[in-house]
Amino acid sequence: MSNLEALVQSAAAQGAAQVIETLGLSAGEIAYRKARDIYGKWFVDAVNNGRIRPSRVDDGPRGIRRFRIVDIQKLKTADLMLAELQTREINKP
């Protein structure tokens, strides 16, 4: 998949997540483990580098970290947009 295709897909996912959250159909949060499974190394690196932070941390011995899906998608869309712009700059005649 090209950067542009991934960018469009990520922007659409961001919009869908915003609608679902706005309508109250979902809390719009995802646990760290589930986000890691979905977004992979990109997400883990973003958390480790402080680029995204949990929206809340549950009390208790496990302290599950939850992240807003909209925030994840915004960051992913921004990263893909930057990658696309860099690719275009490199391929400029």
N, C-alpha and C positions, 0 to 999 in steps of 0.2 A: 504494500500500500504506500502510495506517495505521501509526502508531507502534507500536500494540499488536501488529499482525500482524508487523511487522519485529522486535519484541522477542521474540516467541515463536519466530520463525524463527532468530534469532541464538542464543537459549538452546538450541535443539535442535542447532544446528551446533556449539556449544560442547560439549555433551554427547557428540556423535558424535566430535569431535576427541579428547576425553579418553579415550573408550573405545578408539579406534584406537591412541592413544599408549600406553595402559596395556597393551594386548594385544601391543604390540611389532610391530604391523603396519606402522607407519610411524615415522620419527624424530620426526614431529610438527612439523617445521620447514619453512619456506618462504622462498625468497630474496626480497629486497626487491622486485625487478622483478616477480616473479609476484604478490606481495602487492599491489603497486601496481595491477597489472592487474585483480585480483579486487576489492579494496576501494576503489580509487579515491582521490579527494581526501581523504576522511576519514582513510585510513591515512597518506598523505603528511603531512597536518597533524599527526596524532598523533606521528609520528616527529620531525618538525621542532620540535614543542613539547615533546619529551622525555617524552611520556606513555607511550611504549612504546620499549623498547630492544632491540637485537639480542641473541639468546641466544648467538650466537657469530659471529665474523668469520673467514672463511677466510684462510689465509696466501696469499701470492702477489701478483702485480701487480694483480689485479682486486679482491682483498679482499672477496669476496661476503659481504654481511651477511645473516644468516639469523635469522628470527623464529619463535618458537613460535606455532603456530596457536591453541593454547588461550589464550595471553596476548592475542592479537589479538581473539579472540572474546569473552573476558571484558571487555575494554575496550569493545568494540562493544556488548555487552549492557548494560553499565553506562550507556553514553551513551544508548542507546535507552530504558532504564528512566527515566533522568532526564528525557528529552524527554517521555515519556508522563506522568510526574508533573507536569511543568510545564504540559502541555496540560490536564490535569484541573484543576489549580489555576486556570488562566485561565478555563476554562469552568464553574467552580463558580458556582451561582446566588447 
